[in-house]
Amino acid sequence: MSISSQSPRSLRVLRRPEVEQLTGQSRSKIYAMMSEASPYYDPDWPKPIRLGARSVGWLEHEVMAWIDSRRDALACSIRKQAGGVR
């Protein structure tokens, strides 16, 4: 999908404090999920985009997609524990 075909809202860049608030993850956990060397590494975690020499951000739609994937995984896990895989 080209940038011109995306809505302006989907290109909103979130800074770390807002990502922390949306995901419930701490600063250290966010950076651990980004590091392949970490036991908390999550290959599905959105890649940060460089905003400046010492700042990064994340695209809002990618963070929201990650949250949705966690919600879906949790719902699936709950269904399995209840004995009904759907």
N, C-alpha and C positions, 0 to 999 in steps of 0.2 A: 504494500500500500504506500502510495507516495504521500509526502507531507501535505501537499496541497489538497488531497482528498480527505484528510482528517479534520475533525472539528477543532476549533481553537481550544476548547476545554480539554480535549484529550492530550494536548501538548503542554499542559500546565506542569511546571516543575515544582516538586516538593522539596523543601530543605529538611535536614535531619530531624529537628524537633517535631515537625508535623508528621513525618514518617513514624517516629516513635509513638506519637499520640494515636495515629490511625491503627498501627499494628500491635501496640502494647509491648513492643520489644525495646530493650534498653539500647543505648548507644553501643556498648561493647558487644551485645548480642547481634546487632545489625552488622557490625564489621566482622564478627566471627562467622556469620552466615555467608559473607562475601569471600572468605579466605578458604581456599582448597585445603590448606594445612590444618584447619580447625575441625574438631569433632562435630561442631555445629554447622559445618558447611552445608548450604542448601543450593543446589544447582538451579533451582527454580527462582531463587531470589533475584529481583530485578537488578540489572547492571546499572551502576551509578553513571551519571554524565558529568563531565568536568565543567564547572562554571567559571573557575578561575584558578590561580596558582595554588590556593589552599581551600578550595570549596568544591563540593559536589552536590548534586541533587538527583532526584529520581522522578521519572515520568509518572504522573498520577495514575494514568490508566494501567500501567504495569504494576504498580503497588496494589491497586484495587483488584487486579486479576490474581495477584499472589494471595491476597486476603480471601478472595472467592475460592481459590483452589484449596486453601487450608480448611475453609468452611465445608467444602464438598468432601474432603478427606475425612473430616471429623464425622460428618453425617453418615458416611459409608461405614466407618468404624463402629459407630453406635448401632447401626442396623445389623452388622455382623455379630456384635455382642448380644443383641436381642434375639439372635437366631434366625433372622430373616434377611438373607442376602438378596438385594433387588438390583 
